[in-house]
Amino acid sequence: MAPPKKPVRTDVRFDFVDQLPNKVPPLEQQPTSLFPFPPPVGPAEATYYFPIPVMPSGNNATGVFFPSGFTFPNKINVILYFHGHKAGEFSTINEYWNGNLHNIRLREDINATKKQAVLIAPTLGAKPGSGLNSDMGIFRNAGAADDFLAEVVKWIGKYVPQYVAKKQVPEIGNLVLAGHSGAGGILSQQVKTMSTPICEVWGFDTMYGQGSRSILVKGKKKDENIDVAGEWLLSAFLHDIPIGMGMVSNWLPILIPKLHPATQFYFYWVGPDDPVKGRSQDLQDRVRKMGLHNVTVIESTTVGGKTYGWENHFGTVTVNFRRRVAAASCF
C-alpha cells in the first residue's frame, strides 16, 4: 500500500504557498488587531517570502522585508543581500536571518536605523562562492540581478496589500548590493554587469578567491587565477563619473579626467589571520596609488577573540551591517 500523500500547503491570502519550501512561511509579521497571534511572528513591518526561481531545483525562497513604519511609496530603495556558504547551518533565508544563526539580525538592524530601505535576500545554494558556480543560481549570469529585481517588484505589486490597493508595481529607487563571505563572487559579477545604477556595495569578509578563467596565450588556452583585488579595482574605476579634466600633478601638464564616485565600495575583514586580509590590504594599497576615492577597506571589530574564527567571520556582518545602513546616503 502506497504511503499517503502529504497534504498540499494552502493559505487563502497567498496562492503560491505550496511552491515555497516546507519550513518557509509566506509571511512573518507582528500581531495586529485583526490577527492578534499570526503565526509566525517576525519583526515589524512585515516579511514576505516569494518562490521566485533563483536555483534550478528546490529551496526557492526570496525574503522581502519592509521595515517598521514603512510608507510603501511608489519608488522603493533596496538593499539586495546575498548570503555566503551555508556550511550545513541553514537551508533557507528565513533560517539565516531569524537571529539564531550567529546572531544575524539584518531586519532588526534596519529597524534600529529607522531607514526606509526594503531588504531583499534570495536563498542561494550551499556554496555560492569560488568562481561562477551553480550554487550562485541565476546570479552567475551577467546582469541577472536586474531581471531578478524586476521580478521581485511584480510579486510585491501582486501580493503586498498596500500596493495591491493602489494597483501599482513599485519601481526600484536607490540600490545597495551587499553580501557576506562567498557572496563576494556574486557581488563582483553583478556590479560589473548590471544596468541598474548602484549606490553602494558592502562586502563583509568577501574577498576570497574566485577561481580561475581561461585566457588565450599565443593562440593557446591557459588557466589563470582571477586577481580578486584587481577585479574590484576595475569595478571601482568604472563606477566613477568624469566631471571635468585635471592634471596628473602641478608639475606634469598631462590632462586626465576628474572623477566623481558614482558607487561607493566598502569592504570589511577581521583578525590578523583572516584569509582575506592580504587581498583586502592589496586592494587598499592599489586604490591609494590610483587616487580613487570611492573604495574604503576596513578592519572590523572582533566579537569572539582576536584571532579569525567562525564568530568573527559572521561578526563582520553583525557588527557592521547596521552601521552601513545608518551611514548610507542613498536612503
C-alpha positions as a LaTeX table, in Angstrom:
\begin{tabular}{lrrr}
\hline
Residue & $x$ (\AA) & $y$ (\AA) & $z$ (\AA) \\
\hline
Met1 & 0.00 & 0.00 & 0.00 \\
Ala2 & 1.42 & 3.37 & $-1.03$ \\
Pro3 & 2.06 & 5.88 & 1.79 \\
Pro4 & $-0.46$ & 8.71 & 1.99 \\
Lys5 & 0.47 & 11.88 & 0.16 \\
Lys6 & 1.45 & 14.88 & 2.22 \\
Pro7 & $-1.31$ & 17.49 & 2.30 \\
Val8 & $-0.74$ & 20.45 & $-0.01$ \\
Arg9 & 0.00 & 23.66 & 1.87 \\
Thr10 & $-2.67$ & 26.31 & 1.40 \\
Asp11 & $-3.24$ & 29.89 & 2.51 \\
Val12 & $-6.29$ & 31.89 & 1.46 \\
Arg13 & $-4.15$ & 35.04 & 1.18 \\
Phe14 & $-1.40$ & 33.57 & $-0.99$ \\
Asp15 & $-1.92$ & 31.19 & $-3.88$ \\
Phe16 & 1.80 & 30.40 & $-4.08$ \\
Val17 & 2.38 & 28.92 & $-0.62$ \\
Asp18 & 2.63 & 25.36 & $-1.96$ \\
Gln19 & 5.63 & 26.47 & $-4.07$ \\
Leu20 & 7.66 & 27.51 & $-1.01$ \\
Pro21 & 9.94 & 25.10 & 0.88 \\
Asn22 & 8.07 & 23.42 & 3.74 \\
Lys23 & 9.68 & 25.40 & 6.55 \\
Val24 & 9.23 & 28.79 & 4.87 \\
Pro25 & 6.05 & 30.75 & 5.67 \\
Pro26 & 4.59 & 33.17 & 3.12 \\
Leu27 & 4.52 & 35.98 & 5.69 \\
Glu28 & 6.03 & 36.98 & 9.03 \\
Gln29 & 4.65 & 39.98 & 10.88 \\
Gln30 & 3.85 & 41.40 & 14.28 \\
Pro31 & 0.42 & 40.77 & 15.83 \\
Thr32 & $-2.32$ & 43.18 & 14.76 \\
Ser33 & $-5.86$ & 43.86 & 15.95 \\
Leu34 & $-7.19$ & 41.69 & 13.13 \\
Phe35 & $-4.61$ & 38.95 & 13.63 \\
Pro36 & $-3.54$ & 39.08 & 17.30 \\
Phe37 & $-1.50$ & 35.88 & 17.04 \\
Pro38 & $-0.34$ & 35.49 & 13.45 \\
Pro39 & 1.99 & 32.51 & 13.02 \\
Pro40 & 4.86 & 33.03 & 12.71 \\
Val41 & 5.86 & 36.37 & 14.21 \\
Gly42 & 8.66 & 38.45 & 12.70 \\
Pro43 & 9.98 & 41.99 & 13.12 \\
Ala44 & 7.78 & 44.88 & 12.02 \\
Glu45 & 6.63 & 45.87 & 9.49 \\
Ala46 & 6.42 & 42.60 & 7.58 \\
Thr47 & 8.49 & 39.97 & 5.77 \\
Tyr48 & 7.15 & 38.21 & 2.69 \\
Tyr49 & 8.66 & 35.08 & 1.17 \\
Phe50 & 8.19 & 34.56 & $-2.56$ \\
Pro51 & 9.11 & 31.40 & $-4.56$ \\
Ile52 & 10.98 & 33.35 & $-7.24$ \\
Pro53 & 13.06 & 30.95 & $-9.39$ \\
Val54 & 16.68 & 31.53 & $-8.39$ \\
Met55 & 18.01 & 27.99 & $-8.07$ \\
Pro56 & 17.41 & 25.40 & $-10.82$ \\
Ser57 & 15.95 & 22.95 & $-8.32$ \\
Gly58 & 14.42 & 23.49 & $-4.91$ \\
Asn59 & 14.58 & 25.90 & $-1.99$ \\
Asn60 & 13.39 & 28.91 & $-3.97$ \\
Ala61 & 12.53 & 31.38 & $-1.25$ \\
Thr62 & 13.29 & 35.08 & $-1.54$ \\
Gly63 & 12.75 & 37.17 & 1.57 \\
Val64 & 11.38 & 40.71 & 1.16 \\
Phe65 & 11.40 & 42.76 & 4.36 \\
Phe66 & 9.54 & 46.05 & 4.78 \\
Pro67 & 10.87 & 47.89 & 7.86 \\
Ser68 & 8.84 & 49.30 & 10.73 \\
Gly69 & 6.87 & 52.38 & 9.75 \\
Phe70 & 7.40 & 51.79 & 6.04 \\
Thr71 & 5.25 & 54.16 & 3.97 \\
Phe72 & 5.01 & 51.95 & 0.84 \\
Pro73 & 5.98 & 54.65 & $-1.68$ \\
Asn74 & 5.84 & 54.32 & $-5.45$ \\
Lys75 & 9.63 & 54.05 & $-5.63$ \\
Ile76 & 11.44 & 51.84 & $-3.10$ \\
Asn77 & 15.07 & 51.98 & $-2.01$ \\
Val78 & 16.53 & 48.48 & $-1.82$ \\
Ile79 & 19.32 & 46.54 & $-0.14$ \\
Leu80 & 19.89 & 43.38 & $-2.18$ \\
Tyr81 & 21.72 & 40.98 & 0.14 \\
Phe82 & 23.44 & 37.69 & $-0.67$ \\
His83 & 24.36 & 35.12 & 1.99 \\
Gly84 & 27.54 & 33.05 & 1.85 \\
His85 & 28.29 & 29.34 & 2.26 \\
Lys86 & 25.69 & 27.51 & 4.32 \\
Ala87 & 28.13 & 25.08 & 5.98 \\
Gly88 & 25.14 & 22.91 & 6.92 \\
Glu89 & 23.86 & 25.57 & 9.34 \\
Phe90 & 20.78 & 26.79 & 7.47 \\
Ser91 & 18.69 & 25.87 & 4.48 \\
Thr92 & 16.61 & 28.93 & 3.57 \\
Ile93 & 16.82 & 32.66 & 4.08 \\
Asn94 & 14.27 & 32.72 & 6.92 \\
Glu95 & 16.62 & 30.47 & 8.92 \\
Tyr96 & 19.57 & 32.70 & 8.05 \\
Trp97 & 18.24 & 35.97 & 9.47 \\
Asn98 & 15.97 & 34.81 & 12.32 \\
Gly99 & 18.64 & 35.62 & 14.94 \\
Asn100 & 19.54 & 32.03 & 15.75 \\
Leu101 & 22.47 & 31.89 & 13.30 \\
His102 & 25.48 & 33.69 & 14.78 \\
Asn103 & 23.16 & 36.50 & 15.94 \\
Ile104 & 22.46 & 37.70 & 12.40 \\
Arg105 & 19.50 & 40.09 & 12.65 \\
Leu106 & 19.54 & 42.10 & 9.44 \\
Arg107 & 15.89 & 43.14 & 9.69 \\
Glu108 & 16.18 & 44.37 & 13.26 \\
Asp109 & 19.34 & 46.24 & 12.25 \\
Ile110 & 17.42 & 48.18 & 9.61 \\
Asn111 & 14.63 & 48.95 & 12.07 \\
Ala112 & 17.17 & 50.31 & 14.56 \\
Thr113 & 18.30 & 52.88 & 11.98 \\
Lys114 & 14.72 & 53.94 & 11.12 \\
Lys115 & 15.73 & 53.95 & 7.45 \\
Gln116 & 13.12 & 53.34 & 4.74 \\
Ala117 & 15.00 & 50.60 & 2.91 \\
Val118 & 13.49 & 47.33 & 1.67 \\
Leu119 & 15.73 & 44.31 & 2.31 \\
Ile120 & 15.60 & 41.66 & $-0.42$ \\
Ala121 & 17.53 & 38.42 & 0.02 \\
Pro122 & 17.32 & 35.28 & $-2.14$ \\
Thr123 & 18.10 & 31.77 & $-0.93$ \\
Leu124 & 21.19 & 30.50 & $-2.75$ \\
Gly125 & 22.88 & 27.11 & $-2.93$ \\
Ala126 & 25.21 & 25.51 & $-0.40$ \\
Lys127 & 28.44 & 27.14 & $-1.66$ \\
Pro128 & 27.67 & 30.25 & $-3.71$ \\
Gly129 & 31.28 & 31.46 & $-3.85$ \\
Ser130 & 34.51 & 30.32 & $-5.53$ \\
Gly131 & 34.07 & 31.30 & $-9.15$ \\
Leu132 & 30.90 & 31.28 & $-11.23$ \\
Asn133 & 29.36 & 28.05 & $-9.94$ \\
Ser134 & 25.86 & 26.55 & $-9.96$ \\
Asp135 & 25.22 & 27.38 & $-6.29$ \\
Met136 & 25.01 & 31.03 & $-7.32$ \\
Gly137 & 21.84 & 30.14 & $-9.22$ \\
Ile138 & 20.83 & 32.79 & $-11.73$ \\
Phe139 & 23.35 & 35.25 & $-10.28$ \\
Arg140 & 26.25 & 33.54 & $-12.03$ \\
Asn141 & 24.82 & 35.14 & $-15.18$ \\
Ala142 & 25.71 & 38.66 & $-16.26$ \\
Gly143 & 23.14 & 41.25 & $-15.21$ \\
Ala144 & 20.85 & 38.66 & $-13.60$ \\
Ala145 & 20.13 & 40.92 & $-10.63$ \\
Asp146 & 18.36 & 43.37 & $-12.98$ \\
Asp147 & 15.86 & 40.72 & $-14.07$ \\
Phe148 & 15.58 & 39.39 & $-10.53$ \\
Leu149 & 14.63 & 42.79 & $-9.08$ \\
Ala150 & 12.14 & 43.32 & $-11.89$ \\
Glu151 & 10.52 & 40.02 & $-10.92$ \\
Val152 & 10.52 & 40.84 & $-7.20$ \\
Val153 & 8.62 & 44.11 & $-7.66$ \\
Lys154 & 5.99 & 42.26 & $-9.73$ \\
Trp155 & 5.41 & 39.92 & $-6.79$ \\
Ile156 & 5.27 & 42.89 & $-4.43$ \\
Gly157 & 2.66 & 44.57 & $-6.61$ \\
Lys158 & 0.56 & 41.42 & $-6.72$ \\
Tyr159 & 0.69 & 40.27 & $-3.09$ \\
Val160 & 1.59 & 43.14 & $-0.74$ \\
Pro161 & $-1.79$ & 44.69 & 0.26 \\
Gln162 & $-0.57$ & 48.29 & 0.30 \\
Tyr163 & 0.45 & 48.01 & $-3.36$ \\
Val164 & $-2.48$ & 45.81 & $-4.34$ \\
Ala165 & $-4.81$ & 48.56 & $-3.09$ \\
Lys166 & $-3.01$ & 51.09 & $-5.29$ \\
Lys167 & $-2.90$ & 48.66 & $-8.23$ \\
Gln168 & 0.74 & 49.52 & $-8.54$ \\
Val169 & 4.03 & 47.76 & $-9.05$ \\
Pro170 & 6.71 & 49.79 & $-7.24$ \\
Glu171 & 9.84 & 50.97 & $-9.01$ \\
Ile172 & 13.40 & 50.41 & $-7.80$ \\
Gly173 & 14.90 & 53.62 & $-6.42$ \\
Asn174 & 18.38 & 53.67 & $-4.92$ \\
Leu175 & 20.10 & 50.29 & $-4.75$ \\
Val176 & 22.74 & 48.83 & $-2.45$ \\
Leu177 & 24.37 & 45.45 & $-3.14$ \\
Ala178 & 25.57 & 43.64 & $-0.02$ \\
Gly179 & 26.93 & 40.20 & 0.74 \\
His180 & 28.87 & 38.03 & 3.16 \\
Ser181 & 31.69 & 35.54 & 2.68 \\
Gly182 & 31.34 & 33.52 & $-0.53$ \\
Ala183 & 28.81 & 36.02 & $-1.87$ \\
Gly184 & 31.77 & 38.14 & $-2.96$ \\
Gly185 & 31.80 & 36.37 & $-6.32$ \\
Ile186 & 28.16 & 37.31 & $-6.90$ \\
Leu187 & 28.78 & 40.92 & $-5.89$ \\
Ser188 & 31.73 & 41.14 & $-8.27$ \\
Gln189 & 29.80 & 39.59 & $-11.17$ \\
Gln190 & 26.69 & 41.72 & $-10.74$ \\
Val191 & 28.32 & 45.09 & $-10.06$ \\
Lys192 & 30.22 & 44.73 & $-13.34$ \\
Thr193 & 27.21 & 43.72 & $-15.43$ \\
Met194 & 24.04 & 45.29 & $-14.01$ \\
Ser195 & 22.37 & 48.18 & $-15.81$ \\
Thr196 & 20.56 & 49.38 & $-12.68$ \\
Pro197 & 22.57 & 52.19 & $-11.02$ \\
Ile198 & 24.19 & 51.02 & $-7.78$ \\
Cys199 & 24.60 & 53.46 & $-4.91$ \\
Glu200 & 26.86 & 51.39 & $-2.65$ \\
Val201 & 28.45 & 47.92 & $-2.41$ \\
Trp202 & 29.07 & 46.32 & 1.01 \\
Gly203 & 31.36 & 43.30 & 1.21 \\
Phe204 & 31.53 & 41.64 & 4.63 \\
Asp205 & 34.61 & 39.37 & 4.64 \\
Thr206 & 34.00 & 38.64 & 0.96 \\
Met207 & 37.39 & 38.95 & $-0.74$ \\
Tyr208 & 38.02 & 35.23 & $-1.14$ \\
Gly209 & 39.46 & 33.59 & $-4.24$ \\
Gln210 & 37.16 & 33.44 & $-7.25$ \\
Gly211 & 38.82 & 30.55 & $-9.04$ \\
Ser212 & 40.41 & 30.82 & $-12.46$ \\
Arg213 & 39.48 & 31.77 & $-16.00$ \\
Ser214 & 40.73 & 30.65 & $-19.39$ \\
Ile215 & 42.78 & 33.11 & $-21.42$ \\
Leu216 & 44.49 & 32.89 & $-24.78$ \\
Val217 & 48.29 & 32.99 & $-24.74$ \\
Lys218 & 49.85 & 32.79 & $-28.20$ \\
Gly219 & 46.72 & 31.13 & $-29.52$ \\
Lys220 & 46.53 & 28.53 & $-26.73$ \\
Lys221 & 44.12 & 28.42 & $-23.81$ \\
Lys222 & 45.67 & 28.84 & $-20.38$ \\
Asp223 & 44.04 & 28.99 & $-16.95$ \\
Glu224 & 44.97 & 31.93 & $-14.73$ \\
Asn225 & 43.84 & 32.70 & $-11.19$ \\
Ile226 & 41.44 & 35.63 & $-11.01$ \\
Asp227 & 43.02 & 38.73 & $-9.46$ \\
Val228 & 40.28 & 39.47 & $-6.90$ \\
Ala229 & 41.65 & 42.85 & $-5.82$ \\
Gly230 & 42.23 & 43.76 & $-9.46$ \\
Glu231 & 38.64 & 42.89 & $-10.36$ \\
Trp232 & 37.30 & 45.16 & $-7.64$ \\
Leu233 & 39.75 & 47.90 & $-8.58$ \\
Leu234 & 38.43 & 47.84 & $-12.14$ \\
Ser235 & 34.83 & 47.90 & $-10.91$ \\
Ala236 & 35.56 & 50.90 & $-8.69$ \\
Phe237 & 37.27 & 52.73 & $-11.56$ \\
Leu238 & 34.37 & 52.04 & $-13.93$ \\
His239 & 31.89 & 53.35 & $-11.37$ \\
Asp240 & 33.43 & 56.81 & $-11.30$ \\
Ile241 & 31.91 & 59.59 & $-13.43$ \\
Pro242 & 34.11 & 62.10 & $-15.29$ \\
Ile243 & 33.22 & 65.63 & $-14.13$ \\
Gly244 & 35.99 & 67.56 & $-15.87$ \\
Met245 & 39.71 & 67.49 & $-16.56$ \\
Gly246 & 42.70 & 67.90 & $-14.30$ \\
Met247 & 46.48 & 67.46 & $-14.38$ \\
Val248 & 48.42 & 64.48 & $-13.09$ \\
Ser249 & 50.35 & 66.88 & $-10.84$ \\
Asn250 & 51.28 & 70.54 & $-10.59$ \\
Trp251 & 54.50 & 69.92 & $-12.49$ \\
Leu252 & 53.30 & 67.36 & $-15.03$ \\
Pro253 & 50.87 & 69.01 & $-17.50$ \\
Ile254 & 49.04 & 65.86 & $-18.62$ \\
Leu255 & 45.27 & 66.14 & $-18.58$ \\
Ile256 & 43.28 & 63.29 & $-17.05$ \\
Pro257 & 39.54 & 63.03 & $-16.23$ \\
Lys258 & 38.46 & 64.22 & $-12.80$ \\
Leu259 & 36.23 & 61.51 & $-11.40$ \\
His260 & 33.20 & 61.71 & $-9.15$ \\
Pro261 & 32.29 & 58.45 & $-7.39$ \\
Ala262 & 29.01 & 57.06 & $-8.72$ \\
Thr263 & 29.23 & 53.99 & $-6.48$ \\
Gln264 & 30.84 & 53.71 & $-3.06$ \\
Phe265 & 32.51 & 50.41 & $-2.12$ \\
Tyr266 & 33.06 & 49.20 & 1.46 \\
Phe267 & 34.98 & 46.02 & 2.28 \\
Tyr268 & 35.47 & 44.50 & 5.74 \\
Trp269 & 37.99 & 41.97 & 7.02 \\
Val270 & 38.71 & 40.83 & 10.58 \\
Gly271 & 41.61 & 39.49 & 12.63 \\
Pro272 & 45.33 & 39.05 & 11.88 \\
Asp273 & 44.82 & 35.62 & 10.29 \\
Asp274 & 41.73 & 36.38 & 8.21 \\
Pro275 & 42.17 & 34.63 & 4.83 \\
Val276 & 41.01 & 37.78 & 3.00 \\
Lys277 & 43.35 & 40.15 & 4.86 \\
Gly278 & 46.04 & 40.05 & 2.18 \\
Arg279 & 43.68 & 40.73 & $-0.71$ \\
Ser280 & 41.89 & 43.45 & 1.28 \\
Gln281 & 45.13 & 45.27 & 2.05 \\
Asp282 & 46.31 & 44.76 & $-1.52$ \\
Leu283 & 43.15 & 46.46 & $-2.76$ \\
Gln284 & 43.62 & 49.28 & $-0.26$ \\
Asp285 & 47.20 & 49.92 & $-1.44$ \\
Arg286 & 46.24 & 49.88 & $-5.10$ \\
Val287 & 43.29 & 52.20 & $-4.51$ \\
Arg288 & 45.58 & 54.75 & $-2.85$ \\
Lys289 & 48.09 & 54.57 & $-5.69$ \\
Met290 & 45.35 & 55.18 & $-8.26$ \\
Gly291 & 43.84 & 58.03 & $-6.28$ \\
Leu292 & 40.36 & 56.51 & $-6.18$ \\
His293 & 38.07 & 57.92 & $-3.52$ \\
Asn294 & 35.15 & 55.50 & $-3.73$ \\
Val295 & 36.71 & 52.44 & $-2.06$ \\
Thr296 & 37.04 & 52.01 & 1.71 \\
Val297 & 38.69 & 48.94 & 3.26 \\
Ile298 & 38.00 & 48.50 & 6.98 \\
Glu299 & 39.32 & 46.12 & 9.65 \\
Ser300 & 36.25 & 45.01 & 11.59 \\
Thr301 & 35.94 & 44.88 & 15.35 \\
Thr302 & 36.22 & 41.31 & 16.63 \\
Val303 & 33.37 & 39.66 & 18.54 \\
Gly304 & 34.88 & 36.31 & 19.52 \\
Gly305 & 38.53 & 36.71 & 20.43 \\
Lys306 & 41.33 & 38.35 & 18.48 \\
Thr307 & 42.01 & 35.55 & 16.01 \\
Tyr308 & 39.99 & 34.69 & 12.93 \\
Gly309 & 37.17 & 32.24 & 13.59 \\
Trp310 & 33.56 & 31.46 & 12.72 \\
Glu311 & 32.09 & 34.05 & 15.10 \\
Asn312 & 34.40 & 36.80 & 13.90 \\
His313 & 33.71 & 35.81 & 10.30 \\
Phe314 & 29.97 & 36.34 & 10.85 \\
Gly315 & 30.77 & 39.25 & 13.14 \\
Thr316 & 31.76 & 41.31 & 10.11 \\
Val317 & 28.01 & 41.31 & 9.37 \\
Thr318 & 26.59 & 41.56 & 12.88 \\
Val319 & 28.90 & 44.44 & 13.83 \\
Asn320 & 28.88 & 46.41 & 10.60 \\
Phe321 & 25.63 & 45.88 & 8.68 \\
Arg322 & 23.67 & 48.25 & 10.92 \\
Arg323 & 26.45 & 50.84 & 10.71 \\
Arg324 & 26.42 & 50.75 & 6.95 \\
Val325 & 22.63 & 51.12 & 6.79 \\
Ala326 & 22.75 & 54.06 & 9.18 \\
Ala327 & 25.55 & 55.76 & 7.26 \\
Ala328 & 24.17 & 55.16 & 3.76 \\
Ser329 & 23.47 & 58.44 & 1.98 \\
Cys330 & 21.14 & 56.88 & $-0.59$ \\
Phe331 & 18.27 & 56.21 & 1.84 \\
\hline
\end{tabular}
